[in-house]
Structure formats: structure tokens, C-alpha cells
Amino acid sequence: MLVDYTFFQGGILDIEGAVLNIHTPSETNKAIVDSLQGFVMQYESEYLGKLLGEKLYEEFSSYIANEGKTKEKRWDDLIARLVVRYSDGDSEVSKSPIANYIYFHYLRHNHAQATITGVKADEDDGRLVSPERKMIFAWNDMVRMNIRLVRWLKSNKADYPDIATDFELLETINSLGI
């Protein structure tokens, strides 16, 4: 996996409780991280398949599974563009369009809970606010990164000849659905 729970600590994609590096993480922290890792496992591969297309995704996922034991510059270059880590002075910050995609789906899923009597909003913390604005911001931020990434992939067509990006990843969204 290229992304993990640390992408959701602080910053615009912050998910409260997604920490394990504290002295004694609680069971709640572990449950949040485990839940988030499940989303990473599902949505990272979905994102990469939509970004690269089936053929390139299969090649790339084989390279990732091989954990770079055989170095290939084209895949290392792609990873460097998909996952950017930098220091903001006090801590390391990680940014990736993959994390934005996962965050969008995580918020959408956790906005309401399914029960045997139906779907309800979780009201344990008082009045809830719709996650829609955060979802839109995360999606549109991902789209901006994707546009730059697809331009780069197309300018390196010799290394990525079968690029077949799903246009959904290049379309911004808004609260009006237009």
C-alpha cells in the first residue's frame, strides 16, 4: 500500500482518533485506524485502476507487491508523484490524491450508520454537520492533483503507453450536483 493512516493525521484530511503513535493508544484509536486501513485497502486499488487503466494498473500493482525488489525507474517516478512527503517544520506531512479519494469515501460511508431498523445519523456527539463541504474540498483537491498527474503521464507516453484514465477522476464536483 502506498497510503496508510498517517495521511489522515492533521491537515485538511484529518480524521480524529486516527493515531497510534501516542504512548498508550486506546481501543478506540485502534478501531479507527483498523477501519481506515480497510478503506485504504479497498479504495487505493480502485483509485489506481481508475487512474491508470486496467493494463497499467496490473503492471504497477505487481511492482508494488514486489516492494520494489527489482527497481524500475518509471514506477519509482510514478510513486514519487503519487505520494509526496515533506516537513512543515515540526512534523512530516504526507499528501496524495489517493488519500483524498479514500477520505471522500470514508466520510461518505461514515456519515450515517446502518442498523437493523434502517439507516440513521450518528448523534452521539450532539448536533452533526454534513460532511459535504469536506468531501467536495477533498474531491476537488484530488482532481487538481490528478490533472497534473495525467498531464505528466501523457508527456511520458513511452513509459506509460496504455494510460486509460477514468474521466470521473478529472471532474470537479459541487454541492448543486452540476
Contact map, one row per residue, 1 for C-alpha under 8 A:
1111000000000000000000000000000000000001100100000000000000000001000000000000000000000000000000000000000000000000000000000000000000000000000000000000000000000000000000000000000000
1111000000000000000000000000000000000000000100000000000000000000000000000000001000100000000000000000000000000000000000000000000000000000000000000000000000000000000000000000000000
1111111000000000000000000000000000000001000100000000000000000000000000000000000000100000000000010110000000000000000000000000000000000000000000000000000000000000000000000000000000
1111111000000000000000000000000000001001000000000000000000000000000000000000000000000000000000000000000000000000000000000000000000000000000000000000000000000000000000000000000000
0011111110000000011000000000000010011000000000000000000000000000000000000000000000000000000000000000000000000000000000000000000000000000000000000000000000000000000000000000000000
0011111110000000011000000000000000000000000000000000000000000000000000000000000000000000000001000000000000000000000000000000000000000000000000000000000000000000000000000000000000
0011111110001000000000000000000000000000000000000000000000000000000000000000000000000000000011100010000000000000000000000000000000000000000000000000000000000000000000000000000000
0000111111101110010000000000000000000000000000000000000000000000000000000000000000000000000000000010001000000000000000000000000000000000000000000000000000000000000000000000000000
0000111111101111011000000000000000000000000000000000000000000000000000000000000000000000000000000000000000000000000000000000000000000000000000000000000000000000000000000000000000
0000000111111110000000000000000000000000000000000000000000000000000000000000000000000000000000000000000000000000000000000000000000000000000000000000000000000000000000000000000000
0000000111111100000000000000000000000000000000000000000000000000000000000000000000000000000000000000000000000000000000000000000000000000000000000000000000000000000000000000000000
0000000001111100000000000000000000000000000000000000000000000000000000000000000000000000000000000000000000000000000000000000000000000000010000000000000000000000000000000000000000
0000001111111110000000000000000000000000000000000000000000000000000000000000000000000000000000000011001000000000000000000000000000000000010000000000000000000000000000000000000000
0000000111111111000000000000000000000000000000000000000000000000000000000000000000000000000000000000000000000000000000000000000000000000000000000000000000000000000000000000000000
0000000111001111110000000000000000000000000000000000000000000000000000000000000000000000000000000000000000000000000000000000000000000000000000000000000000000000000000000000000000
0000000010000111110000000000000000000000000000000000000000000000000000000000000000000000000000000000000000000000000000000000000000000000000000000000000000000000000000000000000000
0000000000000011111000000001100110000000000000000000000000000000000000000000000000000000000000000000000000000000000000000000000000000000000000000000000000000000000000000000000000
0000110110000011111100000000110110010000000000000000000000000000000000000000000000000000000000000000000000000000000000000000000000000000000000000000000000000000000000000000000000
0000110010000000111111001000110010000000000000000000000000000000000000000000000000000000000000000000000000000000000000000000000000000000000000000000000000000000000000000000000000
0000000000000000011111001000110010000000000000000000000000000000000000000000000000000000000000000000000000000000000000000000000000000000000000000000000000000000000000000000000000
0000000000000000001111101000000000000000000000000000000000000000000000000000000000000000000000000000000000000000000000000000000000000000000000000000000000000000000000000000000000
0000000000000000001111111000000000000000000000000000000000000000000000000000000000000000000000000000000000000000000000000000000000000000000000000000000000000000000000000000000000
0000000000000000000011111000000000000000000000000000000000000000000000000000000000000000000000000000000000000000000000000000000000000000000000000000000000000000000000000000000000
0000000000000000000001111100000000000000000000000000000000000000000000000000000000000000000000000000000000000000000000000000000000000000000000000000000000000000000000000000000000
0000000000000000001111111111110000000000000000000000000000000000000000000000000000000000000000000000000000000000000000000000000000000000000000000000000000000000000000000000000000
0000000000000000000000011111110000000000000000000000000000000000000000000000000000000000000000000000000000000000000000000000000000000000000000000000000000000000000000000000000000
0000000000000000000000001111111000000000000000000000000000000000000000000000000000000000000000000000000000000000000000000000000000000000000000000000000000000000000000000000000000
0000000000000000100000001111111100000000000000000000000000000000000000000000000000000000000000000000000000000000000000000000000000000000000000000000000000000000000000000000000000
0000000000000000111100001111111110000000000000000000000000000000000000000000000000000000000000000000000000000000000000000000000000000000000000000000000000000000000000000000000000
0000000000000000011100001111111111000000000000000000000000000000000000000000000000000000000000000000000000000000000000000000000000000000000000000000000000000000000000000000000000
0000000000000000000000000011111111100000000000000000000000000000000000000000000000000000000000000000000000000000000000000000000000000000000000000000000000000000000000000000000000
0000000000000000110000000001111111110000000000000000000000000000000000000000000000000000000000000000000000000000000000000000000000000000000000000000000000000000000000000000000000
0000100000000000111100000000111111111000000000000000000000000000000000000000000000000000000000000000000000000000000000000000000000000000000000000000000000000000000000000000000000
0000000000000000000000000000011111111100000000000000000000000000000000000000000000000000000000000000000000000000000000000000000000000000000000000000000000000000000000000000000000
0000000000000000000000000000001111111110000000000000000000000000000000000000000000000000000000000000000000000000000000000000000000000000000000000000000000000000000000000000000000
0000100000000000010000000000000111111111000000000000000000000000000000000000000000000000000000000000000001000000000000000000000000000000000000000000000000000000000000000000000000
0001100000000000000000000000000011111111100000000000000000000000000000000000000000000000000000000000000000000000000000000000000000000000000000000000000000000000000000000000000000
0000000000000000000000000000000001111111110000000000000000000000000000000000000000000000000000000000000000000000000000000000000000000000000000000000000000000000000000000000000000
0000000000000000000000000000000000111111111100000000000000000000000000000000000000000000000000000000010011000000000000000000000000000000000000000000000000000000000000000000000000
1011000000000000000000000000000000011111111100000000000000000000000000000000000000000000000000000000010000000000000000000000000000000000000000000000000000000000000000000000000000
1000000000000000000000000000000000001111111110000000000000000000000000000000000000000000000000000000000000000000000000000000000000000000000000000000000000000000000000000000000000
0000000000000000000000000000000000000111111111000000000000000000000000000000000000000000000000000000000000000000000000000000000000000000000000000000000000000000000000000000000000
0000000000000000000000000000000000000011111111100000000000000000000000000000000000000000000000000000110010000000000000000000000000000000000000000000000000000000000000000000000000
1110000000000000000000000000000000000011111111110000000000000000000000000000000000000000000000000110110000000000000000000000000000000000000000000000000000000000000000000000000000
0000000000000000000000000000000000000000111111111000000000000000000000000000000000000000000000000000000000000000000000000000000000000000000000000000000000000000000000000000000000
0000000000000000000000000000000000000000011111111100000000000000000000000000000000000000000000000000000000000000000000000000000000000000000000000000000000000000000000000000000000
0000000000000000000000000000000000000000001111111110000000000000000000000000000000000000000000000100100000000000000000000000000000000000000000000000000000000000000000000000000000
0000000000000000000000000000000000000000000111111111100010000000000000000000000000000000000000000100000000000000000000000000000000000000000000000000000000000000000000000000000000
0000000000000000000000000000000000000000000011111111110010000000000000000000000000000000000000000000000000000000000000000000000000000000000000000000000000000000000000000000000000
0000000000000000000000000000000000000000000001111111110000000000000000000000000000000000000000000000000000000000000000000000000000000000000000000000000000000000000111001000000000
0000000000000000000000000000000000000000000000111111100000000000000000000000000000000000000000000000000000000000000000000000000000000000000000000000000000000000001111001000000000
0000000000000000000000000000000000000000000000011111111110000000000000000000000000000000000000000000000000000000000000000000000000000000000000000000000000000000011110000000000000
0000000000000000000000000000000000000000000000011111111110000000000000000000000000000000000000000000000000000000000000000000000000000000000000000000000000000000011111000000000000
0000000000000000000000000000000000000000000000001101111111000000000000000000000000000000000000000000000000000000000000000000000000000000000000000000000000000000000100000000000000
0000000000000000000000000000000000000000000000000001111111100000000000000000000000000000000000000000000000000000000000000000000000000000000000000000000000000000010000000000000000
0000000000000000000000000000000000000000000000000001111111110000000000000000000000000000000000000000000000000000000000000000000000000000000000000000000000000001011000000000000000
0000000000000000000000000000000000000000000000011001111111111000000000000000000000000000000000000000000000000000000000000000000000000000000000000000000000000000000000000000000000
0000000000000000000000000000000000000000000000000000011111111100000000000000000000000000000000000000000000000000000000000000000000000000000000000000000000000000000000000000000000
0000000000000000000000000000000000000000000000000000001111111110000000000000000000000000000000000000000000000000000000000000000000000000000000000000000000000000000000000000000000
0000000000000000000000000000000000000000000000000000000111111111000000000010000000000000000000000000000000000000000000000000000000000000000000000000000000000000000000000000000000
0000000000000000000000000000000000000000000000000000000011111111100000000000000000000000000000000000000000000000000000000000000000000000000000000000000000000000000000000000000000
0000000000000000000000000000000000000000000000000000000001111111110000000000000000000000000000000000000000000000000000000000000000000000000000000000000000000000000000000000000000
0000000000000000000000000000000000000000000000000000000000111111111100000010000000000000000000000000000000000000000000000000000000000000000000000000000000000000000000000000000000
1000000000000000000000000000000000000000000000000000000000011111111100000000000000000000000000000000000000000000000000000000000000000000000000000000000000000000000000000000000000
0000000000000000000000000000000000000000000000000000000000001111111100000000000000000000000000000000000000000000000000000000000000000000000000000000000000000000000000000000000000
0000000000000000000000000000000000000000000000000000000000000111111111000000000000000000000000000000000000000000000000000000000000000000000000000000000000000000000000000000000000
0000000000000000000000000000000000000000000000000000000000000011111110000000000000000000000000000000000000000000000000000000000000000000000000000000000000000000000000000000000000
0000000000000000000000000000000000000000000000000000000000000011111111110000000000000000000000000000000000000000000000000000000000000000000000000000000000000000000000000000000000
0000000000000000000000000000000000000000000000000000000000000000011111100000000000000000000000000000000000000000000000000000000000000000000000000000000000000000000000000000000000
0000000000000000000000000000000000000000000000000000000000000000010111110000000000000000000000000000000000000000000000000000000000000000000000000000000000000000000000000000000000
0000000000000000000000000000000000000000000000000000000000000000000111111001000000000000000000000000000000000000000000000000000000000000000000000000000000000000000000000000000000
0000000000000000000000000000000000000000000000000000000000000000000101111111000000000000000000000000000000000000000000000000000000000000000000000000000000000000000000000000000000
0000000000000000000000000000000000000000000000000000000000000000000000111111100000000000000000000000000000000000000000000000000000000000000000000000000000000000000000000000000000
0000000000000000000000000000000000000000000000000000000000000000000000011111110000000000000000000000000000000000000000000000000000000000000000000000000000000010000000000000000000
0000000000000000000000000000000000000000000000000000000000010010000000011111111000000000000000000000000000000000000000000000000000000000000000000000000000000000000000000000000000
0000000000000000000000000000000000000000000000000000000000000000000000111111111100000000000000000000000000000000000000000000000000000000000000000000000000000000000000000000000000
0000000000000000000000000000000000000000000000000000000000000000000000001111111110000000000000000000000000000000000000000000000000000000000000000000000000000000000000000000000000
0000000000000000000000000000000000000000000000000000000000000000000000000111111111000000000000000000000000000000000000000000000000000000000000000000000000000000000000000000000000
0100000000000000000000000000000000000000000000000000000000000000000000000011111111100000000000000000000000000000000000000000000000000000000000000000000000000000000000000000000000
0000000000000000000000000000000000000000000000000000000000000000000000000001111111110000000000000000000000000000000000000000000000000000000000000000000000000000000000000000000000
0000000000000000000000000000000000000000000000000000000000000000000000000000111111110000000000000000000000000000000000000000000000000000000000000000100000000000000000000000000000
0000000000000000000000000000000000000000000000000000000000000000000000000000011111110000000000011100000000000000000000000000000000000000000000000000100000000000000000000000000000
0110000000000000000000000000000000000000000000000000000000000000000000000000001111111000000001111000000000000000000000000000000000000000000000000000000000000000000000000000000000
0000000000000000000000000000000000000000000000000000000000000000000000000000000111111100000001110000000000000000000000000000000000000000000000000000000000000000000000000000000000
0000000000000000000000000000000000000000000000000000000000000000000000000000000000111110000111100000000000000000000000000000000000000000000000000000000000000000000000000000000000
0000000000000000000000000000000000000000000000000000000000000000000000000000000000011111000111000000000000000000000000000000000000000000000000000000000000000000000000000000000000
0000000000000000000000000000000000000000000000000000000000000000000000000000000000001111111110000000000000000000000000000000000000000000000000000000000000000000000000000000000000
0000000000000000000000000000000000000000000000000000000000000000000000000000000000000111111110000000000000000000000000000000000000000000000000000000000000000000000000000000000000
0000000000000000000000000000000000000000000000000000000000000000000000000000000000000011111100000000000000000000000000000000000000000000000000000000000000000000000000000000000000
0000000000000000000000000000000000000000000000000000000000000000000000000000000000000011111100000000000000000000000000000000000000000000000000000000000000000000000000000000000000
0000000000000000000000000000000000000000000000000000000000000000000000000000000000000011111110000000000000000000000000000000000000000000000000000000000000000000000000000000000000
0000000000000000000000000000000000000000000000000000000000000000000000000000000000001111111111000000000000000000000000000000000000000000000000000000000000000000000000000000000000
0000001000000000000000000000000000000000000000000000000000000000000000000000000000001111001111100000000000000000000000000000000000000000000000000000000000000000000000000000000000
0000011000000000000000000000000000000000000000000000000000000000000000000000000000111100000111110000000000000000000000000000000000000000000000000000000000000000000000000000000000
0000001000000000000000000000000000000000000000000000000000000000000000000000000000111000000011111010000000000000000000000000000000000000000000000000000000000000000000000000000000
0010000000000000000000000000000000000000000000000000000000000000000000000000000001110000000001111111000000000000000000000000000000000000000001000000000000000000000000000000000000
0000000000000000000000000000000000000000000000000000000000000000000000000000000001100000000000111111100000000000000000000000000000000000000011101100000000000000000000000000000000
0010000000000000000000000000000000000000000100110000000000000000000000000000000001000000000000011111110000000000000000000000000000000000000001000000000000000000000000000000000000
0010001100001000000000000000000000000000000100000000000000000000000000000000000000000000000000111111111000000000000000000000000000000000000000000000000000000000000000000000000000
0000000000001000000000000000000000000000000000000000000000000000000000000000000000000000000000011111111100000000000000000000000000000000011011000000000000000000000000000000000000
0000000000000000000000000000000000000000001100100000000000000000000000000000000000000000000000001111111110000000000000000000000000000000011001000000000000000000000000000000000000
0000000000000000000000000000000000000011001100000000000000000000000000000000000000000000000000000111111111000000000000000000000000000000000000000000000000000000000000000000000000
0000000100001000000000000000000000000000000000000000000000000000000000000000000000000000000000000011111111100000000000000000000000000010010000000000000000000000000000000000000000
0000000000000000000000000000000000000000000000000000000000000000000000000000000000000000000000000001111111110000000000000000000000000111011000000000000000000000000000000000000000
0000000000000000000000000000000000000010001000000000000000000000000000000000000000000000000000000000111111111000000000000000000000000000000000000000000000000000000000000000000000
0000000000000000000000000000000000010010000000000000000000000000000000000000000000000000000000000000011111111100000000000000000000000000000000000000000000000000000000000000000000
0000000000000000000000000000000000000000000000000000000000000000000000000000000000000000000000000000001111111110000000000000000000100010000000000000000000000000000000000000000000
0000000000000000000000000000000000000000000000000000000000000000000000000000000000000000000000000000000111111110000000000000000000100010000000000000000000000000000000000000000000
0000000000000000000000000000000000000000000000000000000000000000000000000000000000000000000000000000000011111111000000000000000000000000000000000000000000000000000000000000000000
0000000000000000000000000000000000000000000000000000000000000000000000000000000000000000000000000000000001111111100000000000000000000000000000000000000000000000000000000000000000
0000000000000000000000000000000000000000000000000000000000000000000000000000000000000000000000000000000000111111100000001100000001100000000000000000000000000000000000000000000000
0000000000000000000000000000000000000000000000000000000000000000000000000000000000000000000000000000000000001111110000111100000000000000000000000000000000000000000000000000000000
0000000000000000000000000000000000000000000000000000000000000000000000000000000000000000000000000000000000000111111000111100000000000000000000000000000000000000000000000000000000
0000000000000000000000000000000000000000000000000000000000000000000000000000000000000000000000000000000000000001111101110000000000000000000000000000000000000000000000000000000000
0000000000000000000000000000000000000000000000000000000000000000000000000000000000000000000000000000000000000000111111110000000000000000000000000000000000000000000000000000000000
0000000000000000000000000000000000000000000000000000000000000000000000000000000000000000000000000000000000000000011111000000000000000000000000000000000000000000000000000000000000
0000000000000000000000000000000000000000000000000000000000000000000000000000000000000000000000000000000000000000001111100000000000000000000000000000000000000000000000000000000000
0000000000000000000000000000000000000000000000000000000000000000000000000000000000000000000000000000000000000000011111110000000000000000000000000000000000000000000000000000000000
0000000000000000000000000000000000000000000000000000000000000000000000000000000000000000000000000000000000000001111011111000000000000000000000000000000000000000000000000000000000
0000000000000000000000000000000000000000000000000000000000000000000000000000000000000000000000000000000000000001111001111100000000000000000000000000000000000000000000000000000000
0000000000000000000000000000000000000000000000000000000000000000000000000000000000000000000000000000000000000011100000111110000000000000000000000000000000000000000000000000000000
0000000000000000000000000000000000000000000000000000000000000000000000000000000000000000000000000000000000000011100000011111100100000000000000000000000000000000000000000000000000
0000000000000000000000000000000000000000000000000000000000000000000000000000000000000000000000000000000000000000000000001111111100000000000000000000000000000000000000000000000000
0000000000000000000000000000000000000000000000000000000000000000000000000000000000000000000000000000000000000000000000000111110000000000000000000000000000000000000000000000000000
0000000000000000000000000000000000000000000000000000000000000000000000000000000000000000000000000000000000000000000000000111111100000000000000000000000000000000000000000000000000
0000000000000000000000000000000000000000000000000000000000000000000000000000000000000000000000000000000000000000000000000011111100000000000000000000000000000000000000000000000000
0000000000000000000000000000000000000000000000000000000000000000000000000000000000000000000000000000000000000000000000000010111110000000000000000000000000000000000000000000000000
0000000000000000000000000000000000000000000000000000000000000000000000000000000000000000000000000000000000000000000000000110111111000000000000000000000000000000000000000000000000
0000000000000000000000000000000000000000000000000000000000000000000000000000000000000000000000000000000000000000000000000000001111100000000000000000000000000000000000000000000000
0000000000000000000000000000000000000000000000000000000000000000000000000000000000000000000000000000000000000010000000000000000111111000000000000000000000000000000000000000000000
0000000000000000000000000000000000000000000000000000000000000000000000000000000000000000000000000000000000110010000000000000000011111110000000000000000000000000000000000000000000
0000000000000000000000000000000000000000000000000000000000000000000000000000000000000000000000000000000000000000000000000000000001111111000000000000000000000000000000000000001000
0000000000000000000000000000000000000000000000000000000000000000000000000000000000000000000000000000000000000000000000000000000001111111100000000000000000000000000000000000001000
0000000000000000000000000000000000000000000000000000000000000000000000000000000000000000000000000000000100000000000000000000000000111111110000000000000000000000000000000000000000
0000000000000000000000000000000000000000000000000000000000000000000000000000000000000000000000000000001100110000000000000000000000111111111000000000000000000000000000000000000000
0000000000000000000000000000000000000000000000000000000000000000000000000000000000000000000000000000000100000000000000000000000000011111111100000000000000000000000000000000111000
0000000000000000000000000000000000000000000000000000000000000000000000000000000000000000000000000000000000000000000000000000000000001111111110000000000000000000000000000000000000
0000000000011000000000000000000000000000000000000000000000000000000000000000000000000000000000000001101100000000000000000000000000000111111111000000000000000000000000000000000000
0000000000000000000000000000000000000000000000000000000000000000000000000000000000000000000000000001100100000000000000000000000000000011111111100000000000000000000000000001100000
0000000000000000000000000000000000000000000000000000000000000000000000000000000000000000000000000000000000000000000000000000000000000001111111110000000000000000000000000011100000
0000000000000000000000000000000000000000000000000000000000000000000000000000000000000000000000001001000000000000000000000000000000000000111111111000000000000000000000000000000000
0000000000000000000000000000000000000000000000000000000000000000000000000000000000000000000000011101100000000000000000000000000000000000011111111100000000000000000000001000000000
0000000000000000000000000000000000000000000000000000000000000000000000000000000000000000000000001000000000000000000000000000000000000000001111111110000000000000000000001111000000
0000000000000000000000000000000000000000000000000000000000000000000000000000000000000000000000000000000000000000000000000000000000000000000111111111000000000000000000000100000000
0000000000000000000000000000000000000000000000000000000000000000000000000000000000000000000000001000000000000000000000000000000000000000000011111111100000000000000000000000000000
0000000000000000000000000000000000000000000000000000000000000000000000000000000000000000000000001000000000000000000000000000000000000000000001111111110000000000000000001100000000
0000000000000000000000000000000000000000000000000000000000000000000000000000000000000000000000000000000000000000000000000000000000000000000000111111111000000000000000000100000000
0000000000000000000000000000000000000000000000000000000000000000000000000000000000000000000000000000000000000000000000000000000000000000000000011111111100000000000000000000000000
0000000000000000000000000000000000000000000000000000000000000000000000000000000011000000000000000000000000000000000000000000000000000000000000001111111110000000000000000000000000
0000000000000000000000000000000000000000000000000000000000000000000000000000000000000000000000000000000000000000000000000000000000000000000000000111111111000000000010000000000000
0000000000000000000000000000000000000000000000000000000000000000000000000000000000000000000000000000000000000000000000000000000000000000000000000011111111100000000000000000000000
0000000000000000000000000000000000000000000000000000000000000000000000000000000000000000000000000000000000000000000000000000000000000000000000000001111111110000000000000000000000
0000000000000000000000000000000000000000000000000000000000000000000000000000000000000000000000000000000000000000000000000000000000000000000000000000111111111001001000000000000000
0000000000000000000000000000000000000000000000000000000000000000000000000000000000000000000000000000000000000000000000000000000000000000000000000000011111111001001000000000000000
0000000000000000000000000000000000000000000000000000000000000000000000000000000000000000000000000000000000000000000000000000000000000000000000000000001111111000000000000000000000
0000000000000000000000000000000000000000000000000000000000000000000000000000000000000000000000000000000000000000000000000000000000000000000000000000000111111111000000000000000000
0000000000000000000000000000000000000000000000000000000000000000000000000000000000000000000000000000000000000000000000000000000000000000000000000000000011111111100000000000000000
0000000000000000000000000000000000000000000000000000000000000000000000000000000000000000000000000000000000000000000000000000000000000000000000000000000000011111100000000000000000
0000000000000000000000000000000000000000000000000000000000000000000000000100000000000000000000000000000000000000000000000000000000000000000000000000000000011111100000000000000000
0000000000000000000000000000000000000000000000000000000100000000000000000000000000000000000000000000000000000000000000000000000000000000000000000000000011011111111000000000000000
0000000000000000000000000000000000000000000000000000000000000000000000000000000000000000000000000000000000000000000000000000000000000000000000000000000000001111111000000000000000
0000000000000000000000000000000000000000000000000001101100000000000000000000000000000000000000000000000000000000000000000000000000000000000000000000000000000001111100000000000000
0000000000000000000000000000000000000000000000000011100100000000000000000000000000000000000000000000000000000000000000000000000000000000000000000000000011000001111110000000000000
0000000000000000000000000000000000000000000000000111110000000000000000000000000000000000000000000000000000000000000000000000000000000000000000000000000000000000011111000000000000
0000000000000000000000000000000000000000000000000111100000000000000000000000000000000000000000000000000000000000000000000000000000000000000000000000010000000000001111101000000000
0000000000000000000000000000000000000000000000000110100000000000000000000000000000000000000000000000000000000000000000000000000000000000000000000000000000000000000111111100000000
0000000000000000000000000000000000000000000000000000000000000000000000000000000000000000000000000000000000000000000000000000000000000000000000000000000000000000000011111110000000
0000000000000000000000000000000000000000000000000000000000000000000000000000000000000000000000000000000000000000000000000000000000000000000000000000000000000000000001111110000000
0000000000000000000000000000000000000000000000000110000000000000000000000000000000000000000000000000000000000000000000000000000000000000000001100100000000000000000011111110000000
0000000000000000000000000000000000000000000000000000000000000000000000000000000000000000000000000000000000000000000000000000000000000000000000110110000000000000000001111111000000
0000000000000000000000000000000000000000000000000000000000000000000000000000000000000000000000000000000000000000000000000000000000000000000100100000000000000000000000111111100000
0000000000000000000000000000000000000000000000000000000000000000000000000000000000000000000000000000000000000000000000000000000000000000001100100000000000000000000000000111110000
0000000000000000000000000000000000000000000000000000000000000000000000000000000000000000000000000000000000000000000000000000000000000001001100000000000000000000000000000011111011
0000000000000000000000000000000000000000000000000000000000000000000000000000000000000000000000000000000000000000000000000000000000000001000000000000000000000000000000000001111111
0000000000000000000000000000000000000000000000000000000000000000000000000000000000000000000000000000000000000000000000000000000000011001000000000000000000000000000000000000111111
0000000000000000000000000000000000000000000000000000000000000000000000000000000000000000000000000000000000000000000000000000000000000000000000000000000000000000000000000000011111
0000000000000000000000000000000000000000000000000000000000000000000000000000000000000000000000000000000000000000000000000000000000000000000000000000000000000000000000000000111111
0000000000000000000000000000000000000000000000000000000000000000000000000000000000000000000000000000000000000000000000000000000000000000000000000000000000000000000000000000111111
